[in-house]
Amino acid sequence: MIENKLKKNAKKIDQFLINFLKKQKKTSLVSPMKYGVISGGKKIRSTIIFDVGKIFKLSEKKLINICSAVECIHSYSLIHDDLPCMDNDSFRRGKPSTHKKFGEATAVLAGNSLLTLAFEIISDKKYKLTSNQKNDIIRLLAFYSGHTGIAGGQELDLKFENKRKKFNQIIEMQKNKTGKLFNFCFQAVAIIAKRSKKEKIFLGKLGEEIGLLFQLADDFLD
């Protein structure tokens, strides 16, 4: 049942991204971008956004831009993580990683393009949120995607490799690498639902802890 739900939601996000990219000027980077974000992946973060939205009776139409933006950010980070200068992984989601398929330079540029596409999706004029809501969501996503979030977590992960580190250092690394984006998923919904600052912070922390559990389980399975 859960697997079917994930597949159903993933198809919705994939279709949104395909349609969004169709409206833009076609460049040689579109194919590797699609390869990295659309082909495969459970898109768990999107399902979480939809489910949290149900608590506040928000329609999927109100949330699908956020879902798509999050998947762009997540996929950009995976494309870069797989590079030889980082984790050097040849496969991702049951197929050759983006740099193996298109080359390292193109993979870097495709990842960069997905990162910026995320903010374009949120700021799109057709996305009916207030300017203040969009600003708050963009600011939050930028904060959790850069050196204070995903990028910073990956940097720590690379530095910690084959080294003995304290438990709290590992937890901090995992929270940045995975937890912060889950934090965003919860807080973004709270922003759209016009919840109080206290509620936003609470939901964000809850999302961060769920993200941490997700990462720990993923590491254990690996």
C-alpha positions, 0 to 999 in steps of 0.5 A: 500500500505504501509502495503504491502511494509512493509510486503514485505521488512520484508520477505526479511530481515527474509529470509536473517537472516534465511539463515545467521543463517543456515550457523552457528553452531546450538546452543540452542540459535538459536531458541529464537534468531529467535523467537525474531527477525524473528517472527512478527514486521513491520521492519520499520527501514529496509524499511527506509534504502531501501527508503533512498538507492533509493535516491542514487540509491543503490541496496537492495543487498548493503543494506540488511546486514545493514537492518538485523543488525539493526533489530538484534539490535532493537530486542535485545533491545526489548527482554531486555526491556520486562524483569521483571527487566525492563518493565516487559511485557508479550507480544510482537508483539502479542505473549508471550515475549521471556522471557515468552517463553524461560525463563529469562536467555535464553532471556538475552543470546538470546538478547546478541547474537542478539547484537553481530550477528549484527556486524558479519553480517556487517563484513561478508567477503561476504559483499562487502564493503570496510574495511573503510566503514565497520569500519565506520558503525560498529563504528557508530552502536556500538556508537548508541547501547550502553550507548550513544544510545539505552541502555542509553535511556532505562536507562533514561526511567527506571529512569524517570518512575512515575516521573515528568521530564522536556520536554527537558529531555524526548526528550533527553531520546526518542532520545537515545532510538529510535532516535539514531537507526534511525540516524544510518539507514540514516548515514549508507546509506550515508556511503555506498553511499560515501557521504560527512561528511556534508551530513552524519551528515545532514542525521543522524540528519534527521533520528533522528528527524524522529525517535523521531516523531515515538516514540512520536506517538507510546507513544501517541497510547499506 
